[in-house]
């Protein structure tokens, strides 16, 4: 007999349920800012995508094909958001992948979000990040830690939540990376066991290496948050924003911004015309 499927009580096709992305979160994604049909920080996005493929033992994508499809969908848009998915394709019941894996690629383009890039109000989340070095830094499809943390608040005045690791150190936001400025130095949480290594985070660190102002990757405590002169959040869409308030902590927005953060804000939404591929 054929497989039977009901979705909300209505008969439906079965085939899409075989997608391993749906069954197990078996795949990767990248969320990319696009300006005039050209992706921003493309080389850094594809570099992380390749790292994710190696971590998950997935075949590498054709970077040139992904870029061509992205540009086709973004044609005529001054600003857009592209989301790329690279998954382990389909399989029947069970965790074992088919041999060989037939990856599935999806390119989705949407409008640029309407948001004010002013200083943000954030909170500390109670839910802590799971720690797994193999899955740290990459953008795999299982984001349940972030989903649970984001469900902790519905106050529209709160823009983001900061997440701790299992040991109590601050790792990242639900959708962002964190930087702290203290006495002229810039630091960011190390991500060896948890968190996503964002492309703007990478940009800041490369700018630091190139200008002799290296960013320190370190363990960050809640007390470090309290002592910092300034704090910043980064991701591919927001670029760089300052934190104005975190629970009982108020930051002085008049305090001079670190030059690396200013430069990263300027550069992160410029099109990256280097087509790759990036191995």
C-alpha positions as CSV (number, residue, x, y, z in Angstrom):
1,X,0.0,0.0,0.0
2,X,1.1,3.6,-0.6
3,X,2.2,5.8,2.3
4,X,-0.6,7.9,3.7
5,X,-0.2,11.5,5.0
6,X,-2.6,13.9,6.6
7,X,-1.6,17.5,7.3
8,X,-4.0,19.2,9.7
9,X,-6.4,16.4,8.8
10,X,-6.2,16.9,5.0
11,X,-4.6,14.4,2.6
12,X,-1.2,15.5,1.3
13,X,1.7,14.4,-0.9
14,X,4.3,12.3,0.9
15,X,7.5,13.1,-1.1
16,X,8.6,16.2,0.7
17,X,8.5,14.4,4.0
18,X,11.5,12.4,2.8
19,X,13.6,15.6,2.8
20,X,16.4,15.1,5.4
21,X,16.3,18.8,6.2
22,X,12.7,18.3,7.4
23,X,13.3,15.0,9.1
24,X,16.6,15.7,10.9
25,X,17.8,19.2,10.2
26,X,20.4,17.6,8.0
27,X,21.9,20.6,6.2
28,X,23.2,24.1,6.2
29,X,22.0,27.6,5.5
30,X,23.3,31.1,4.9
31,X,21.5,34.4,5.2
32,X,23.0,37.0,2.9
33,X,22.5,40.7,2.4
34,X,22.3,41.5,-1.3
35,X,22.8,44.9,-2.9
36,X,22.0,45.5,-6.6
37,X,21.9,41.7,-7.2
38,X,25.4,41.3,-5.7
39,X,25.9,39.5,-2.4
40,X,27.7,41.2,0.5
41,X,30.6,39.3,2.2
42,X,30.0,36.5,-0.3
43,X,33.5,35.0,0.1
44,X,33.0,34.8,3.9
45,X,29.5,33.2,3.5
46,X,30.8,30.6,1.1
47,X,33.9,29.9,3.2
48,X,31.6,29.1,6.2
49,X,29.3,27.0,3.9
50,X,32.3,24.9,2.8
51,X,33.4,24.5,6.5
52,X,29.9,23.3,7.3
53,X,29.9,20.8,4.5
54,X,33.2,19.4,5.8
55,X,31.9,19.2,9.3
56,X,28.7,17.4,8.3
57,X,30.4,15.3,5.6
58,X,28.3,16.8,2.8
59,X,29.4,17.2,-0.8
60,X,30.6,20.7,-1.6
61,X,28.2,22.9,-3.6
62,X,28.9,24.5,-6.9
63,X,29.5,28.0,-5.6
64,X,29.3,29.6,-9.1
65,X,25.9,28.0,-9.7
66,X,24.6,29.3,-6.3
67,X,25.8,32.8,-7.2
68,X,24.2,32.7,-10.6
69,X,20.9,31.6,-9.2
70,X,21.0,34.2,-6.4
71,X,21.7,37.0,-8.9
72,X,18.9,35.8,-11.2
73,X,16.4,35.9,-8.3
74,X,17.7,39.3,-7.1
75,X,17.7,41.0,-10.5
76,X,15.9,44.4,-10.3
77,X,16.1,44.6,-6.5
78,X,18.1,47.4,-5.0
79,X,18.3,45.5,-1.7
80,X,17.2,42.0,-0.8
81,X,17.9,39.1,1.6
82,X,18.9,35.8,0.1
83,X,18.7,32.6,2.1
84,X,20.7,29.6,0.7
85,X,20.0,26.1,1.9
86,X,22.3,23.1,1.1
87,X,20.9,19.9,2.5
88,X,21.5,16.1,2.4
89,X,18.6,15.6,0.1
90,X,16.0,12.9,0.5
91,X,16.0,9.5,2.2
92,X,13.5,7.0,3.5
93,X,13.1,6.2,7.2
94,X,16.3,6.1,9.4
95,X,19.3,8.2,10.1
96,X,21.5,6.7,7.4
97,X,22.1,8.9,4.4
98,X,21.7,7.4,0.9
99,X,25.0,6.5,-0.9
100,X,25.8,8.7,-2.7
101,X,24.2,11.7,-1.2
102,X,22.2,13.7,-3.7
103,X,22.2,17.2,-2.1
104,X,19.3,19.6,-2.4
105,X,20.0,23.3,-2.9
106,X,17.4,26.0,-2.4
107,X,17.8,29.7,-3.0
108,X,15.1,32.0,-1.5
109,X,15.0,35.8,-1.9
110,X,12.9,38.2,0.1
111,X,12.6,41.9,0.7
112,X,15.0,43.8,2.8
113,X,13.6,44.0,6.4
114,X,12.4,47.3,7.6
115,X,14.2,48.0,10.9
116,X,15.8,51.0,12.6
117,X,19.5,50.3,13.1
118,X,19.7,52.3,16.3
119,X,21.2,51.1,19.6
120,X,19.5,48.0,20.9
121,X,18.0,46.9,24.2
122,X,18.9,43.3,25.0
123,X,18.4,40.8,27.8
124,X,20.1,37.7,29.1
125,X,18.4,34.5,28.2
126,X,17.7,31.7,30.8
127,X,18.1,28.9,28.2
128,X,21.7,28.0,27.6
129,X,23.3,26.9,24.4
130,X,24.0,23.2,23.8
131,X,27.8,22.6,23.4
132,X,29.1,20.4,20.6
133,X,32.4,21.4,19.0
134,X,31.6,19.7,15.7
135,X,28.5,21.8,15.3
136,X,30.0,25.0,16.7
137,X,30.6,28.0,14.4
138,X,28.7,26.6,11.4
139,X,25.1,27.4,10.4
140,X,23.4,24.0,10.5
141,X,19.6,23.7,10.2
142,X,18.9,22.8,13.9
143,X,18.3,26.2,15.7
144,X,16.2,24.9,18.6
145,X,18.4,26.5,21.2
146,X,17.8,29.9,19.6
147,X,14.1,29.2,19.2
148,X,13.7,28.3,22.9
149,X,15.7,31.4,23.9
150,X,13.7,33.7,21.7
151,X,10.4,32.4,23.1
152,X,11.4,33.9,26.5
153,X,10.2,37.4,25.7
154,X,7.5,39.1,23.8
155,X,8.4,42.7,24.8
156,X,8.7,44.6,21.6
157,X,11.2,47.0,23.3
158,X,13.7,44.1,23.5
159,X,15.7,43.7,20.3
160,X,17.8,40.7,21.1
161,X,18.7,38.1,23.8
162,X,22.2,37.1,24.8
163,X,22.8,33.4,25.4
164,X,25.2,31.7,27.8
165,X,27.1,28.5,27.4
166,X,26.7,25.6,29.8
167,X,29.5,27.0,32.0
168,X,27.8,30.4,32.3
169,X,30.0,32.4,29.9
170,X,28.3,34.7,27.4
171,X,28.6,33.2,23.9
172,X,26.4,35.2,21.5
173,X,23.0,36.5,20.8
174,X,20.1,34.5,19.5
175,X,20.8,35.9,16.0
176,X,24.1,37.9,16.5
177,X,27.6,37.9,17.6
178,X,28.9,40.0,20.5
179,X,31.8,42.4,20.8
180,X,33.0,44.3,23.9
181,X,35.1,47.4,24.0
182,X,37.2,47.9,27.2
183,X,39.9,50.5,27.6
184,X,40.4,50.8,23.8
185,X,40.6,47.0,23.3
186,X,38.0,44.9,21.5
187,X,37.1,41.3,22.4
188,X,34.6,38.7,21.3
189,X,33.5,35.4,22.9
190,X,35.4,32.4,21.6
191,X,33.2,29.9,19.8
192,X,35.0,26.6,20.1
193,X,32.0,24.7,21.7
194,X,28.9,26.7,20.7
195,X,27.6,29.6,18.7
196,X,27.8,30.7,15.1
197,X,30.9,32.3,13.7
198,X,29.2,35.2,11.9
199,X,30.5,36.7,8.7
200,X,30.5,40.3,10.1
201,X,32.3,38.9,13.2
202,X,34.9,37.5,10.8
203,X,35.1,40.8,8.9
204,X,35.9,42.7,12.2
205,X,38.6,40.2,13.1
206,X,40.2,40.4,9.7
207,X,40.1,44.2,9.8
208,X,41.8,44.0,13.2
209,X,44.6,41.7,11.9
210,X,45.1,43.9,8.9
211,X,45.5,47.1,10.9
212,X,47.5,45.9,13.9
213,X,44.5,46.0,16.2
214,X,43.8,42.4,16.8
215,X,40.5,41.4,18.3
216,X,40.8,39.1,21.3
217,X,38.8,35.9,21.3
218,X,38.2,35.0,25.0
219,X,35.8,33.7,27.6
220,X,33.3,36.4,28.4
221,X,31.5,36.5,31.7
222,X,28.4,38.5,32.7
223,X,30.7,40.6,34.8
224,X,32.7,41.4,31.7
225,X,29.5,42.8,30.2
226,X,29.0,45.0,33.2
227,X,32.6,46.4,33.1
228,X,32.7,47.0,29.3
229,X,32.8,50.6,28.0
230,X,30.7,49.7,25.0
231,X,29.1,46.6,23.5
232,X,28.1,45.7,20.0
233,X,26.1,43.1,18.1
234,X,26.8,42.0,14.5
235,X,25.2,39.9,11.9
236,X,24.9,39.9,8.1
237,X,21.7,41.9,8.0
238,X,22.0,44.4,10.9
239,X,25.7,44.9,10.2
240,X,26.9,46.5,13.4
241,X,24.7,48.0,16.2
242,X,25.5,49.2,19.6
243,X,23.9,47.9,22.8
244,X,22.3,50.6,24.8
245,X,20.9,48.5,27.6
246,X,21.2,44.9,28.9
247,X,19.1,44.0,31.9
248,X,20.5,46.3,34.7
249,X,23.4,47.5,32.5
250,X,23.3,50.8,30.8
251,X,26.0,51.7,28.3
252,X,27.1,55.3,27.5
253,X,26.4,55.7,23.8
254,X,28.5,58.9,23.8
255,X,31.6,56.8,24.5
256,X,33.8,56.8,21.4
257,X,33.1,53.9,19.1
258,X,36.0,51.5,18.3
259,X,37.4,52.2,14.9
260,X,37.1,48.5,13.8
261,X,33.4,48.5,14.5
262,X,32.9,51.8,12.5
263,X,34.9,50.4,9.6
264,X,33.0,47.0,9.7
265,X,29.7,48.9,9.6
266,X,30.9,50.8,6.5
267,X,32.1,47.7,4.7
268,X,29.6,44.9,5.6
269,X,26.9,46.0,3.1
270,X,29.1,46.7,0.2
271,X,28.8,44.1,-2.6
272,X,31.5,41.4,-2.7
273,X,32.3,41.0,-6.4
274,X,34.7,38.1,-5.9
275,X,32.8,35.2,-7.3
276,X,34.7,32.3,-5.7
277,X,34.7,29.4,-5.3
278,X,36.2,29.3,-1.8
279,X,37.7,26.1,-0.6
